[in-house]
Amino acid sequence: MTTAVGNTVLTLLDVAKRLDPDGKIPAIAELLSISNEILLDIPWMEGNLPTGNRTTVRTNLPTVAWRLLNGGVTPSKSTTAQIDEACGKLEAWSEVDVALAKLNGNIGAFRLSEAKAFIEAMNQEFTSVLWYGNSGLNPEKFTGFSVRYSALSTVAGTLGKQNIIDGGGTGSVNTSVWLIGWGDNSIHGIYPKGSVAGLQHNDFGEQTVQTSTGIGTGRLRALQEQFIWDCGIAVKDWRFGVRLCNIDTTNLVAETTPTDLTNKMIRMTARPPYGVAGGSAKWAFYMNRTVFEMLDIQRFENVRTGGQLRYEVVDGISTPMFRGIPIRRSDSLLNTETRVT
């Protein structure tokens, strides 16, 4: 069965193809997506602020009433609130000695191999902040999901305790599984107003750079490149994010009273307002490779499920599925999370 999950919203690769006619940015976007599965799902939208995006969300519905004949009804109204979502600027510079690049025999291939390392580093840093970023502690970053969905009880500043499921772990060797419904009216990526979606690559060619080696400072001819990624996330409707937290990875791997992943993930699919069937959201599970391995083992050992995980072709890629929802692996999800209470 072939499933296309990117038909209604623009992913980073879709946006990049529309912005750059010479193919340079799409090539980078493809490299990003290959090493970072979550970028296959996140829709990106230009913010309405130079620093991010301002969203108006409905906080309360109007009051309605049954009335008797000749009886009046008090007028009412809904209430809204505005939320400012900030972006962060991720940046790196590459400077390669021209003489060293020439020794390789193919300067273009040599520079691409170095650029791939920078792209992978940007990838890992982005996903780390996506899950764990806290702009309250690090104002240069954007706030990620774990800070937003961080309490099983009612705590000011956190989102939807009913969308956070306890996996039972009590120590500090826990991890989480996430179910996200991406869409322009639910959760999506943002980039600042007037900027460019995705990772920008500026090639400044051969430049004279200053070094700190030798007596005083020296000069060096180098091939100079800049990598910039202005990015953030907007949670317009918190109901489209579900977290299964407190999964004790030690017990999970040892199969000693482990979290029943199948049971908990079924519960996760019931938490969104309309379930996960239909609608405009693009759903996906996210977990690290430890949890993915043990989920596959649990389902294989549990004959009631009918065997191991199913795979389907999603956007041309063979993808593991759970109840028709793609499972993406993200090793930025740590095995050292502290207990969520």
C-alpha positions as a printed Julia matrix, in Angstrom:
341×3 Matrix{Float64}:
   0.0     0.0    0.0
   1.31    3.45  -0.89
   0.54    6.35   1.4
   1.25   10.01   0.59
   1.4    12.11   3.72
   2.78   15.3    2.24
   0.04   16.24  -0.2
  -1.78   18.94   1.77
   1.04   20.81   3.53
   4.44   22.02   2.4
   7.49   20.34   3.88
  10.93   21.95   3.93
  11.82   20.27   0.66
   8.59   21.49  -0.99
   9.22   25.08   0.1
  12.83   24.96  -0.98
  11.96   23.76  -4.49
   9.63   26.73  -4.93
  12.16   29.28  -3.72
  15.33   28.33  -5.53
  15.28   27.89  -9.34
  18.91   26.75  -9.62
  18.5    23.73  -7.35
  21.08   24.59  -4.69
  18.72   24.97  -1.72
  16.64   21.87  -2.65
  19.85   19.83  -2.7
  20.59   20.95   0.86
  16.98   20.3    1.89
  17.26   16.76   0.54
  20.45   16.18   2.55
  18.67   17.48   5.66
  15.7    15.17   5.17
  17.84   12.09   4.56
  19.53   12.36   7.96
  16.56   13.79   9.87
  13.26   11.93   9.4
  11.15   14.52  11.21
  11.81   17.01   8.4
   9.77   14.75   6.13
   6.72   15.75   8.18
   7.06   19.3    9.51
   5.12   21.87   7.44
   6.79   25.29   7.39
   5.06   28.66   7.29
   6.4    32.18   7.15
   5.76   34.03  10.4
   4.03   37.41  10.63
   6.73   38.92  12.86
  10.41   39.68  12.1
  11.3    37.44  15.04
   8.68   34.7   14.65
   4.9    34.5   14.62
   1.93   35.89  16.55
  -1.0    33.5   16.8
  -4.53   34.22  18.0
  -6.06   31.22  19.76
  -9.56   30.75  21.15
  -9.5    30.28  24.91
 -13.22   29.95  25.71
 -16.42   29.31  23.74
 -19.44   31.6   24.1
 -22.2    30.67  26.55
 -25.38   29.25  25.02
 -28.72   28.69  26.76
 -32.12   27.06  26.45
 -34.84   29.69  26.61
 -38.54   29.77  27.3
 -41.03   31.67  25.18
 -41.04   35.34  26.18
 -37.79   34.73  28.05
 -34.53   36.44  27.16
 -31.01   35.13  26.71
 -27.97   37.01  27.95
 -25.55   37.88  25.12
 -22.17   36.18  25.3
 -18.97   35.94  23.31
 -15.92   33.78  22.87
 -12.56   34.83  24.28
  -9.18   34.72  22.56
  -5.55   35.22  23.46
  -2.47   36.1   21.43
   0.67   34.0   21.66
   4.04   35.1   20.31
   6.23   32.24  19.09
   9.89   33.18  18.72
  12.39   31.73  16.26
  16.06   31.05  16.91
  19.0    31.63  14.58
  21.29   28.63  14.15
  24.54   29.51  12.39
  27.91   27.98  11.48
  30.94   28.91   9.37
  33.25   26.65   7.4
  36.76   27.73   6.38
  38.89   25.23   4.43
  42.49   25.9    3.46
  42.58   26.37  -0.33
  45.82   24.37  -0.59
  44.24   21.49   1.33
  41.17   21.5   -0.91
  43.36   21.4   -4.03
  45.27   18.39  -2.73
  42.04   16.39  -2.91
  41.92   16.73  -6.68
  38.22   17.54  -6.73
  37.52   20.75  -4.84
  33.76   20.51  -5.31
  33.51   16.98  -3.87
  35.84   17.88  -1.0
  33.74   20.92  -0.05
  30.52   18.91  -0.27
  31.9    16.28   2.09
  32.72   19.02   4.6
  29.33   20.69   4.1
  27.59   17.39   4.9
  29.24   17.4    8.32
  27.94   20.9    8.99
  24.46   19.94   7.79
  24.43   16.92  10.09
  25.54   19.09  13.02
  22.78   21.6   12.25
  20.32   18.7   12.03
  21.26   17.3   15.41
  21.16   20.7   17.1
  17.77   21.56  15.58
  16.13   18.32  16.68
  17.67   18.58  20.15
  16.12   22.03  20.59
  12.86   20.88  18.97
  12.43   18.35  21.78
  14.16   20.07  24.7
  14.77   23.75  23.93
  13.87   26.28  26.65
  13.94   29.94  25.66
  13.41   30.85  29.31
  16.86   29.46  30.11
  18.48   30.02  26.7
  16.83   33.04  25.04
  18.77   32.51  21.81
  16.85   29.24  21.22
  13.17   28.49  20.63
  11.06   26.53  23.1
  10.64   22.85  22.27
   7.95   20.29  22.98
   9.2    18.86  26.29
   8.99   22.24  28.03
   5.46   22.79  26.71
   4.2    19.3   27.62
   5.98   18.95  30.94
   3.49   18.18  33.73
   1.01   15.42  34.54
  -0.82   17.87  36.81
  -2.06   21.42  36.19
   0.97   23.73  36.11
   0.96   27.29  34.79
   2.74   27.65  31.46
   2.38   24.0   30.39
  -0.03   22.51  27.89
  -2.78   19.93  28.16
  -2.11   17.5   31.01
  -4.75   15.21  29.45
  -2.42   14.81  26.46
   0.47   13.58  28.61
   0.48    9.85  29.43
   2.6     8.36  32.21
   4.77    5.39  31.19
   5.49    4.5   34.83
   9.21    5.23  35.1
  10.35    6.97  38.3
  14.1     7.44  37.86
  16.25    9.49  35.47
  16.74    6.93  32.69
  13.46    7.73  31.0
  12.54    8.65  27.46
   9.39    9.75  25.63
   7.33    8.83  22.6
   5.54   11.67  20.81
   2.48   11.76  18.56
   2.26   15.0   16.58
  -0.47   16.14  14.21
   1.21   18.61  11.87
  -0.83   21.22  10.02
  -1.28   24.95   9.44
  -4.0    25.11  12.11
  -2.43   22.71  14.62
   1.38   22.52  14.93
   3.91   23.62  12.34
   7.38   25.04  11.84
   7.9    28.78  11.42
  10.57   31.06  10.02
  10.71   34.85  10.5
   8.8    37.23   8.26
  10.79   38.12   5.17
  13.36   35.34   5.65
  13.94   32.06   3.82
  12.62   28.63   4.83
  15.17   26.05   5.8
  18.94   26.05   5.89
  20.55   28.88   3.96
  23.95   28.29   2.41
  26.15   31.24   1.48
  29.31   30.44  -0.48
  31.79   33.32  -0.26
  34.41   31.52  -2.32
  38.11   32.12  -1.72
  38.76   34.61   1.06
  41.72   35.79   3.12
  41.1    34.8    6.74
  43.04   35.49   9.92
  44.6    32.61  11.86
  45.95   32.41  15.39
  48.93   30.16  14.65
  52.54   31.23  14.54
  53.92   34.51  15.88
  51.03   36.9   16.39
  48.4    36.22  13.79
  48.74   34.96  10.26
  46.82   35.13   7.02
  45.38   32.23   5.08
  43.51   31.84   1.82
  40.46   29.76   2.58
  37.21   28.64   0.97
  34.56   30.22   3.18
  30.95   29.09   3.61
  28.17   30.17   5.95
  25.21   28.06   7.11
  22.15   29.77   8.65
  18.85   28.27   9.8
  16.14   30.57  11.2
  13.56   28.28  12.74
  10.97   27.72  15.44
   7.66   25.98  16.06
   4.14   27.27  16.54
   1.65   25.28  18.61
  -1.69   26.72  17.51
  -3.71   23.88  19.04
  -2.05   21.94  21.88
  -4.54   19.08  21.45
  -2.58   17.92  18.4
   0.47   17.01  20.48
   0.54   13.91  22.71
   3.45   12.81  24.89
   4.06    9.37  26.39
   6.65   10.14  29.06
   8.44    8.28  31.87
   9.4     5.24  29.78
  12.11    3.58  31.88
  14.65    2.48  29.26
  16.52    0.15  31.61
  13.39   -1.85  32.38
  12.31   -1.62  28.74
  15.5    -3.19  27.36
  15.74   -5.77  30.14
  12.04   -6.61  29.61
  11.56   -6.36  33.39
   8.09   -4.9   34.02
   8.55   -2.7   30.93
   6.14   -0.07  29.69
   3.52   -1.73  27.47
   4.23    0.39  24.4
   1.37   -0.98  22.31
  -1.17   -0.26  25.04
   0.13    3.25  25.66
   0.39    4.16  21.97
  -3.22    3.09  21.4
  -4.17    5.42  24.24
  -2.19    8.2   22.59
  -4.22    7.94  19.38
  -7.42    8.55  21.37
  -6.29   11.83  22.95
  -6.55   14.26  19.98
  -9.95   16.0   19.63
 -11.04   14.02  16.57
  -8.78   11.03  16.97
  -6.22   10.53  14.23
  -8.59    9.54  11.43
  -9.37   12.05   8.73
  -8.92   15.77   9.15
  -6.18   17.95   7.74
  -3.42   17.05  10.23
  -0.51   14.88   9.16
   0.17   12.46  12.02
   3.4    10.74  12.98
   4.93    8.99  15.99
   8.47    9.92  17.09
  10.77    7.76  19.2
  14.45    6.95  19.51
  15.97    3.7   18.28
  15.9     2.09  21.75
  12.13    2.41  21.97
  11.64    1.47  18.32
  13.62   -1.75  18.8
  11.66   -2.74  21.88
   8.31   -1.8   20.3
   9.08   -4.17  17.43
  10.07   -6.92  19.89
   6.96   -6.43  22.04
   4.65   -6.6   19.06
   6.42   -9.66  17.69
   6.11  -11.47  21.03
   2.47  -10.49  21.53
   0.49  -12.83  19.26
  -2.67  -10.78  19.8
  -1.28   -8.02  17.58
  -0.8   -10.35  14.67
   2.95  -10.09  14.48
   5.62   -7.46  14.08
   5.28   -3.88  12.89
   3.82   -3.35   9.44
   5.67   -1.38   6.78
   4.09    0.73   4.08
   5.48    2.92   1.31
   5.05    6.55   2.41
   6.12    9.21  -0.09
   8.24    6.58  -1.83
   9.98    5.37   1.36
   9.36    2.07   3.17
   8.13    3.23   6.58
   7.16    1.37   9.79
   3.53    2.02  10.74
   1.4     1.8   13.87
  -2.34    1.75  13.2
  -1.73    3.51   9.89
   0.47    6.21  11.41
   4.14    6.51  10.33
   6.81    5.91  12.98
   9.82    8.21  12.71
  13.07    7.67  14.58
  14.8    10.59  16.28
  17.95    9.88  18.26
  17.77   13.37  19.73
  15.13   11.94  22.08
  17.24   11.11  25.11
  17.28    8.04  27.34
  18.16   10.25  30.31
  14.98   12.26  30.85
  14.01   12.91  34.45
  10.59   11.89  35.69
   7.65   14.03  34.6
   5.24   14.57  37.5
